């Protein structure tokens, strides 16, 4: 792949990544939990790693071309976002509450980190927009006449996407923690807003799916 193609892909990809969505909301929420930013972002990236493997194997095109699979994925992802968002709105995280969390044993911290990472993987892995990104965006930057095999080109684009996501989401999480750590009331407001964003995104996807089914 030539440098111009890679640069063009990164420009478009970063524009999408910098658009706030469910991943941003989860990163902000994790940022208000001490030691939770890294496992949260690792979980988000793990979800995209799964899509990258599917794309390299050529399965994304097959999955995306199936209306049934897309419907199931959309409903499952939307439901998960609504459930996760409601949990955040109902019990917002505040910096004062995280002090207790850091005093837990090492075993408890490890368990909590895995739990945070699994939620992150679910947030990105069940996001139907991620599948469409891999299906709609990637092919535009893949050259079948290139010396690089299509699988290698797809793997490179997937790796670049995951790296960009890791940098941006870590920055979002750390910034949220730095700015809001000494402002408990503001932290609760931002956390609730993040949860509400998850609910709105999930609700929009569900309504969109219902409208498509009615239209069909």
C-alpha positions, -999 to +999 in steps of 0.1 A: +000+000+000+013+035-008+017+063+017-010+084+002-036+057+006-027+051+042-027+088+050-062+092+034-075+062+054-061+077+086-077+111+079-112+096+074-107+070+102-096+097+128-126+119+118-149+090+127-130+081+159-131+117+171-169+117+167-183+110+202-203+078+206-207+048+228-169+042+229-163+077+241-190+074+267-175+042+281-140+057+281-152+087+300-170+065+326-139+044+330-117+075+334-136+083+366-126+049+380-090+047+393-069+022+373-099+014+350-089+034+319-063+009+305-085-022+309-115-004+295-096+007+264-080-027+261-115-042+261-127-017+234-097-026+212-103-063+218-137-059+203-122-042+172-095-069+170-123-094+166-137-074+136-102-071+122-098-109+122-132-113+106-123-088+079-089-105+072-107-138+069-132-122+045-161-130+067-172-094+072-186-091+037-205-123+042-219-112+075-227-077+064-246-091+033-269-111+055-300-090+066-308-115+094-273-114+109-273-076+107-307-074+124-296-097+152-263-078+157-281-045+157-307-055+183-282-072+205-258-043+204-286-017+209-300-037+239-265-040+254-259-002+251-292+006+267-285-018+296-250-005+301-261+031+299-290+026+324-265+011+348-243+042+345-272+066+349-286+047+379-252+045+397-229+073+383-193+070+392-177+099+412-140+103+421-149+101+458-162+066+453-131+054+435-110+059+465-127+030+482-122+009+451-084+014+451-082+000+486-094-034+476-071-064+475-050-073+445-073-102+436-104-079+437-086-053+415-077-080+389-113-092+389-126-057+385-101-050+356-113-081+337-149-071+343-142-036+329-123-050+299-152-075+291-177-046+292-154-027+269-152-056+245-190-058+245-194-021+239-173-022+207-179-058+197-217-055+197-217-021+180-232-027+145-216+006+134-182-011+138-192-038+113-204-013+088-172+007+092-151-024+084-175-033+056-181+001+040-149+021+047-121-005+044-129-016+008-125+019-004-088+019+005-080-017-006-063-021-041-068-056-055-041-049-080-015-041-053+015-063-046+001-066-011-025-094-007-060-081+002-057-099+036-025-080+044-040-047+034-070-054+055-049-063+084-028-031+081-060-010+080-074-028+110-042-024+130-041+013+122-077+017+133-071-001+165-040+019+173-058+052+166-087+041+188-063+032+216-046+066+215-078+086+213-097+066+239-068+066+264-066+104+260-103+108+265-103+086+296-072+102+312-085+137+304-119+129+320-101+117+351-077+146+353-103+173+347-131+158+368-112+141+397-115+171+420-150+179+409-173+152+422-206+169+413-194+176+377-181+141+374-215+127+383-231+150+357-207+139+330-211+102+339-248+104+337-245+123+304-223+094+292-248+069+303-276+088+286-256+089+254-254+051+255-291+048+260-299+073+232-275+055+208-290+022+216-326+035+214-319+051+181-306+019+167-336+000+179-360+026+165-341+026+132-343-012+131-381-012+138-386+014+110-366-006+086-387-037+094-419-018+090-407-003+057-397-037+044 
